[in-house]
Amino acid sequence: MTSFAALGVIPALTEVLNKQGIKVATPVQEKAIPAIFKGRDVIAKSQTGTGKTLAYLLPLVQRIQTERDEVQALILTPTRELSKQVFDVLKPLASVRGVDAADVIGGRTIENQIQKLNPNAAIITTDWASIPGEQILKVMEGQDNLEMKVLAEARHAHDEEEHEHEHHHHDHDHDHEEHEHHHDHDHEEHEHHHDHEEHEHHHEHDENCTCGCHDHDHEHHHHHHADDVFTSWGKETPHKFEKSKIEEILKGFVESDNILRSKGMVESVDGSWIYFDMVPGEYEIREGEPDYTGRIVVIGTEIHEHELEELFGLA
């Protein structure tokens, strides 16, 4: 029995196999792996369950040049089921090497398949005659990223809120200092009054305190920098929507505690385009010009991609 290391498989990949309880190579792997490492064409025939998938996946993944940003390998299978099985074997191997992999199978939209291969790909699904050439150029040059725009707007709004909050805190500190000065003055004339240090301690820790200082500390605890709080979900889709469905979703966002911002433009079932914009406490829906494809962005805390896809009917 031959170890995978003896066949030239790198430690990162053999470690994945060890965790799966695979310690030694099968006969078909012993013959195929060295030949593929040498760049030879290989046709392998063996019974089911003898390890043919790993026989080509191990050298394939190892030979991928991760510094090259291009497709370097293509695996073809006769059925969806077999494709999914191969991809399940491939995923942990690709992951430890930093190799991007995607399963592209029938029964899914072509847009989703393309975005699996290239998440940054902008796919124009609207009739080119309906959108200006300038916009098409911006899309092709990657200059029209709605998610980045909305994130920037959210950060700006949040930073302004932080600044206003800090200014209020400064004013409060000033008032508090004046209060302490007045208290000290009274303390000199009336020595029987309570000890000031005990008053401060009680003031900071009493949960029932309703002064601005306690409220400020509580509020500040829930205000963080945008980078620490926000997560975003962006989706491009040719899906057509009912205006009533978009309004129902936005109403839910306004009533929720975790959605900070949502914006988008999607095609309506009647052929028009629905533009929407939601900020805390309110939302707006209007009709707009056709975009290169439907685009939706949601920003908030503890948001889950699959739940949002189901909410918008895109799962």
N, C-alpha and C positions, 0 to 999 in steps of 0.2 A: 504494500500500500504506500502511495506517495502523498506527501504533504503538498498543500498548495504553495507554500513558500518555496519548496524545491522546484516547482514548475515556473517560478518567477513572479508569482503574485505578491504584490506589496503588502506590508503589515496592516495598513489601514483596511484593506479589503478582507484579509484573512481574519481580522478581528471581528468583522461583521459576520463572517461565516461561523466563527467560534461561538458567538452569542446565539446562533441558530442551531448549534449542536453539530455543525458540519466540520469535521476535522481532517478528513482525507479525501483525495480525488477518486472519482469513479474511472473505470477504463476509458470511456469516451472522453472524459475531461483530460486524462493523462495524454491522450493523443492529440486532441484538438487545441488545447490551450497553448502549448509551445509553438504549434504551427501558425496559429493566428498572431502570436507575438512576433513571429518572423515576417508577417505580412503576406503569408501565403493564402491562396484561395482554398477554402475548406468546404467539403460536403460531408456531413456527418449523419449516419443512420444508426439509430439505437432504439431500444424499447422504451415505452413510457415509464417515467420514474427513474431513469438512469442518469439524470443530470445534464441533459443536452442544453437546457437554457443557461445554466451557469457556465457551461463549456464555452459559449461564445460571449456571454455578458461580462465575465471577469476580464478577459483581455481587451474587450471593447471599451469598457469603462476606464481601464488603466491606461489605454493608449490615447484617450481624449486629451487634447492639449487645452487646458483650462484657460490659458491666456488668450486663446483665439475666440473671438465673439462671433461665432458662426455655427451653423449646423454641421456636425462632423460624422453623424451616424444615423442610419435609418433602419428600423426593424419592421419587417412586414409579416403579418400573420393572416391566416385565412378566415378567422372568425373573431368577433368581438370578445367572446369569453377568453380565448387564448391570448388576445392582446392584453386584457386586464390581468391575466395571470402573469404574463411576462413583465408587465409594468410593476406589479407588486413585488416581484423579485428584484427588479432594477432599482426601485426607489431607494432602499437603504444603501446600496452600493454607490449610486450616483451622489447621494447626500454627503457621504464622508469625503468624497473627492471634490465637492463643490460644483458638480455637473448639473446643469438644468435639464430636466427630462419632462416630457409630456406624452400622454396617451391620446392619440387622435383616432377616433372611431366614428362609425356611422351612427345616426340617430341623434346627433347634436347639431346645433346651428354652426355654420361655417365661421361666423364671427367669434364664437366662443373657442373654437378650435385654433383659429389664428392667434387669439390673445393668449392661449396657453403656450404657444410656441414663442410668442413675443408679446409680453404684457404691455409694452410701450407702443405697440402698433396702433395707429389711428386708422380705423376702417370706415371708409365713406360708403354709407348705405343709401343716402338720399340721391335722387336723380341729379346728376351734375348740372343739368339745365336749370335746376331750381335754386342753386346756390352760387354766389359770385366767385369768380376765379381767384380773387384775392384771398378769400377764406380757404379755398382749396389749397393754395400755396402755403398758408399758415399751418394748416393741418399737416401737410406733407413735411414741413420743416419743424414740426413739433412745437409751434409757438402758440397753440390754442389749447392749453391744458386747464380745463375747468376746475378740476380738483385742487390744483396748486393755487389757482386764483382765489377760490373760496377759503382755502386754508389761510392764505395771506390776509384776507379780509377778517377772518375770525380772530387771528392772532392780533391784528391791529386793534380790533374792537376790545379784545380782552386786555391788551396792554393799556389802552386808554382807561378802562375800568379800574385796573390796578393802580394807575397813576392817580386817578380821582380818589380812590380808596386811601392811598398813602397820604394824600393831601388832607383828607378828613382826619386821619390819624394824627397828623402834625397839629392841626387846629385843636384837636381834643387834648393833646399833650400840653399845649399852651394854656388851655383853660384849666387843666388839672394842676398845672404849676401855680396858677393864680389862686386856685382853691387851697392848695397846700400853704401858700404864703399867708392867706387870710386865716387859715386854721392855726398856723404857728403864732400869729399875732394874738389871737384869742387865747392861746395856750399860755402865753406869758402873763396875761391878766387874770386868767382863771385856771390855776394849777390843778383844781379838782377835776377838770375835764379828763376824758379817757386818753389813754396813751396813744399817740399818733401811729406808732409802729404796729400796734395791734389793729388799729383801724385799717391800715393799708393791707395787712395780711388778710383780714376778713373781707375786704373789698375785692381782692384779687381772686378769692376762692369760693365766695358764696354763690351757689348756683342760682339763687333766687334774685341776685342783684340785677336791677334793670337799668343801671346807669350806662352811658355810652361806652365806657371802657370795656365792660364785660361783653356787651353786644359786639363791639369791634373785634375783640379777640375771637369770639365764636365765628363771626363772619369771615375773618381773615383765614381761619382754619380751612374754610371751604373755597378759598380763592387761591389758585395756584397758577404758575406760569403755563402758558399755552402748551409748550412742549411736554409738560408733565401730565397734562390732562387730556388733551384732544387725541382722538383717533379718527381716521377718516375712511370712508368707503366710497369709491367712485365706480360707476358702471356705465359703459357705452352699450346701447342696445337699439335695434331697429323695431323693437316691440311697440305696438300701438296701444294707447291708453284711453280710457274713458275719463273725461274731466272730473266726473263725480268720484272716481276712484282716487285720483290725485288729491282731491279736496279731503276725502276721508282720511288718507294717510297723513296729510299735513295737520289736520285737526288733532290726530293722535300724537304727532310730534310736539305740537304746542302744549298739549296736556301732560306730556312726559317730563321727567326730571333729568333725563340723560341726553336729550337731543339739543344741541346748541345751534345748529345751522343746517339748512338743507336748500339746495338750489338745483335747478335743472331745466332742460328743454326737451320735450318728447313729442313725437307725432301722435295726433289724436286719431281715433277710429274714423273720423269724418274727413281726414286728410289735412286739417289745419294743424298748427303747432301750439302746444301748451307750454308756456313759460311759467315757472313758479319759483318763489323765493320765501323761505321761512326763517325768521329770527325769533328769539325768545318772546313769547306772548302774542305773536301775530304772524300772518302769512299773506301772500299775494299770489293770485293766479291771473294770467293775462294771455292774450294771443300774440304770437310773434312770428318772425320770419323762419323759414325752414333752416335747420342746421344740418351739418354733414352727416350726423346720426343722432339718435336720442342719447342724452347725457344726464346722469343723475349723480349728485354728490350729497352725502350725509356726514355731518361732523358732530361728534359728541363724546360721551364717556361710556365705557363698557358697552359698545355697540358690537353686534355680531353679524358678520357678513351673510351667513346662511339665512338668518332671521330676516334681514333686510331684503334679500333676494326673494324670499317667500312673500314678504309683505307687498313688494312691487310686482309679484307674479312672474318672476324671472328665474325661479329655481328649476 
